[in-house]
Amino acid sequence: MTTYNVLIMGASYGSLLATKLLFGGNNVKLVCLPAEAEAFNTEGARVRIPIKGRSAPVEIDSRKLPGHLSADGPGAVNPSEYDLICLAMQEPQYRSPGVRELLDAVALSKVPCMSIMNMPPLPYLKRIPGLATDKLTNCYTDATVWQNFEPGLLTLCSPDPQAIRPPGEKINVLQVTLPTNFKAARFASDEHTAILREMQAQIEAIRYDPGDGPIDLPVKLKVHDSIFVPLAKWSMLVTGNYRCVTKDAAVTIKEAVHTDLDASRQIYDWVRDLCVKLGASPNDLVPFDKYAAAANGLVRPSSAARALFNGAPNIERVDRLVQSIAAQHGMHNAVLDATVALVDARLELNRKAAA
């Protein structure tokens, strides 16, 4: 079995994928803030995963796994030393000093790069036939950070598993709240796609002994030939995550979806129809009822809504991106338009307060 050197930009959500890769004996470097790097380097990553039939989550300590985990700041890594690079930060962070320069070095290194962001990197969208990506730049905090990427070297992995840093815990602790699978599209080349397929096999083979015998761990990596499979997340984000934003407060994803289930189904299926128009097969996408059932367990506001009501001047704008792509196909949706307007208004307030 091949082992790989993997660079992951972003340590919070990134530590979940890192931990899964460590089981396969791979070496993983997290790029993060100094306090995070110190915590990961001294105490490893702690990832808690709920297991069906067990009352308490299983906690994985990265130091006990076959691979090696380390962490560093963006100025201390050389992308060309890695076989795969993963993007696990929020989209606005890529224009930060230090991170921006590293992202550009990643693009120029020509190392295959997999995003596990909700917001698809602009070069990935260039892989969708017929999409006018030059009209989508205003959906990004700073679209110029993506200019040196070759689209075929960048793929998207739908970050379906949900996870949080539990309040009051150390910064190296991650709690998985919805243990679903990462769904990655293939790279343009078979050679680079083979890396993902090898990692998929490594993760499928994991059996972990929490002390009472080996068990299968949820959260797999599934690699798909269709470039549209990761777009299944768009319906979920527009229906749940961004509708957590109300005029005065952030509500839970469960409330956003289940308060008016008919309205949720309508907007969800509208986004699915858009993905089909772009070229997706209905089989690439997730039916509404399956998502609605999962949303019952999502009893916190989305990270985007929490950030907005914590004063963030920028957040990922998948809502605006979907609106802009739909407009290219003559599609408009009043629910989405209202959501975009609410997010715009809250960002405007935040920016005025920060000025």
N, C-alpha and C positions, 0 to 999 in steps of 0.2 A: 504494500500500500504506500502510495506517495505521500510525503508530508510537505507542507507549503509554509512559506513565510507570508503572513498576512498583516497588512497595515489597516487599522480601523480608525477613521477620523471621527471622534465622538465617543466618549466613554460611558455615558449613562445608558442609553438604549444599546449602544454598541457592545456593552459587556455581555448582553444576552447571546448575541451571535458569537462573540469571542469564546464564551464558555462552551458552546456546542462544538466549535472548531477545535478546542483544546482536547476534547475527548479523542479526536483522531490523531493526536500527536503533533498537530501543527503548532508553529510558533506565531504568536499574535502580539503585535505592538499596538497599544491604544494611544491616540494623540488626544491630549486633554489639558486642563488647567493644572498649574503646579500642585495645588492641594490634592487634586484627584490623583495625579501621577504618584505623589508620595504615598497615598493610601493604597493604591493598587500595587505599587512596588514593595511595600512592607507587609501588607495583609492580604493581598490577592483580591479577586472579585468574589462576592457572595451573591449568588442568584437563587432566589426562592421560587420554586415551580409547584403549582397545585397539581395533585395527582388524583384522578378519579378513584373514589373509594377510600382515600386517606383523609383523616380529619385535619391534619396540618400539612402545609407545603413541605416539600423536600428541599433542603438547602444544599447547594453545590458550592464547595470551596475550591476555587481554581487551582490552589497550590497542591491539591491532591490528584490532579489530572495529569495525563501523560504529556501534554504539550506544555509550552512555556509562555507565560504571560508577562509582559512588561509594559511600562507606560512612559511617555515623554511629552515634552512640549513640541509645538509645530516646527520650531527652528532646529530641532535636534535629530530629525529623521531625513533619510535619503530615499525617495520613492523607488528609485531604480533597484534597490536591494530586495524588493518584494515581488511575489508571484501574483498577488491579487491585492487590490486596494478597495476598501469599503467606505462609503460615505454615510455616516450615521449622525451627523449634526443636523440641526434645523437650518433650512435654506438661508435665512438672514445671516447666520454666523459665518458663512463662507467669504463674506467681504471684510471680516475682521482683520486687523493687522496681524501678520504672521500666518494666519490661516489662509488668507488670500494667496500669499506667496507660495505656500505649500501646495494648495490646490492647483496653481499654475504649473508647479514642478511635477505634480502628478500627471497633468495633461501632457506635458512635454516628454515625460518618461516613457509613454506608450505602453505602460503596464495596464492590463485590463482592470476595469474599475466598475464596481457594483454599488449602486445607490440603494440604501434602505431608508431613504427619506420619504415622507408622504408626498412632498412636492417633487415631481420628476425633473431631473436636471434638463435644461434646455436641449443639449445635444441628443439626449435620448429621444425627445419628441421629433427630432429630424429623421429618426428611423421609421416614422409613420408616413406612409406614402400620401402625398397630396396636401399635407398640413403646412400652412404658411406660418412657419415659426417666427419669422421676422415681425409678425403682428402680435406676438405673445410676450415680448420683452418687458412690457410694463407690468406684467404679473409677478416679476421677480424683483427682489430688493435691489440687486445689482446684476443684471444679466451679463455684464462684460466678464465676470469671473469665469464663465464657461467657454469663452471664445476659442481657446486653443485645444479643446477636446475633439477627437475624431469620434463621430457617432457610433461607429461599429465597435469601438473599444470600451464603450460605456453601456452597461445594462442596468435594468431596474428590477428591484426585488420588493414586492409588496410587503410592507411591514405590518402584516395582519396581527401577529401577537401583540397584546397590550401589556405594558409594564410601567411601573412607577418606582421612583425612589421613595421608600416609606418615610413619612415625616418623623423627625426625631432620631432617625437611624444614621449610621455613618455613610459617607458619600460613596463607599465601595459596595453598598448593598442595593440590590435591585429585586423588586417583588413583581413577578409575572401575575397579571390579573386575568388575562385571557390567553390560554396556551394553545393558540392555533399555529399554523405553519407559515414560514416565509415562502413566498412564491416568486421565483426568479425567472425572467426571460433569458433566453440564450444570448450569447454574444454573436457578432457577425461571423467569427471564425470558429471552426470545429475545435481547434486546438485550445482556445480559451474556454469554450463551453465545456470541454472535457475536465477542466479544473473544477468547475461547479458540480459536474456529475460525480466526480470523485468525492467531493465534500458531501454531496447528498448521500452517497453510499456509506461514508464514514459515520454520518449522523444517524442513518437508519440502523446501523449496527450497534449503537450505544445501548448497553445494559448497565444500569447503575445500582449498586448495593447500598441502600441507606442504613443497613444494619440488620435487616430481616430478610435478606435475599435479593437477588438481582431483579430490577424492574425496568420496563420500557419507559423512557422519558418522552413526554410530548414536546412540541415545537421542533418540527423537522424543516429541512430545506428541500423544496420541490422545484426542479428545473423544468421549464416548459419551452417548447419550440416556438410557440406563439409569442410575439412581442406585445400582444394585447392583454395577456393574463394579468400582469400587475395592475392594469387599469381598472380591474374589478374593485379596487380600493376607492375609486372616485365616487361611486354611488354611496358607499358607506360614509365617506367624509362629508359629502354634501348633505346627506340625509341626517346624519348624527352629529359629527364633530362640530361643523360650523353652525348648525342650528342650536347648539348649546348657547350661542350668543343671543341674548335678548337685549332689550334697550337698557335695562338697569342692572342685570346680573348674569352670571353664568349658571346654567342649569345642567343637570347630569345628562349624559348621552341617553340613558334609559328614558328620562323625561322627554328629551328632544324627539325621540323616535316614537314613544308609546302614548304621548298625550293626545295626538291625533294620528292614529295609525293609517287612516285612509290618505291623508295628506303626505305622510311619510312614504307610503307605497307609491304614490303618484310621482314624487320627485325622484325616488330611487329608480323606478322603471324608466323615467325620462332620461336619466344619466346613462342607464344601461343601453337605451336606444341610441344615444349619441355614440357610445363605444362601438356598437354594431355598425353604425354609419361609417366610423373611422376604419373598420375592417375586422373588428373582433367577431368571433363566432359566439353565439349565445352560450356554448359550452365553456368558453373562457371565463365566463362571469358567474357571479354568485346570486342565486335567487333571493328575492326580498325576504321570504319567510325564514330562511336560514339566518340571514343577517338580523332580522327582528328578534329571533330567539336569542342570539348571542348578545344583542343590545340589552336584554333583560339583566345581564350580569355587569353591565358597565355603569356603575353607580357613582361615578365621579364626572365632573365636567371634563371635556377634552383639554389636551395641553394647549391648543390654540386659544380656547376660551379663557382658560386660567391665565395665560400670558397676557391676553388683552385686558383683563380686569386687574392684573397686577401692574399695568402701566406700560407694557411693551410698546415701543414705537414702530416695530415691524414684526410680523409673523408670516408663516408660510401661507400663501394665498391660492390654495387649490380651488377654492370657491370662485375666485376671479378667473383662474385659468380655464376651468370648465365652462364658465360663462363666455369667455372669449373664443374658445374652440367651437362651442355650439353656434355662436354668431356666424362663424365662417360657413356653417351649414344651414343658415337661415332658421336656426332653432332658438327659441327664447322661452324662459320659464319664470313666471311671476314669483314663485316661492324662492327660487335661487336669486332673482334680482333683489328681492327684499333682504335676503341674507347678506348679499354683497354690500348693500347699502348700510346695513347695521354694522358690519365689520369696518367699512370705510369710516363711518361716523365715530366709532370708538377709537380707531387709530388716530383720527384727526384730533380728538380730545387728548389722547396720550401724548401726541407730538407737541401740542400747545403747552401741555403741562410740563414737558421736558425742556421746552425752549428757554 
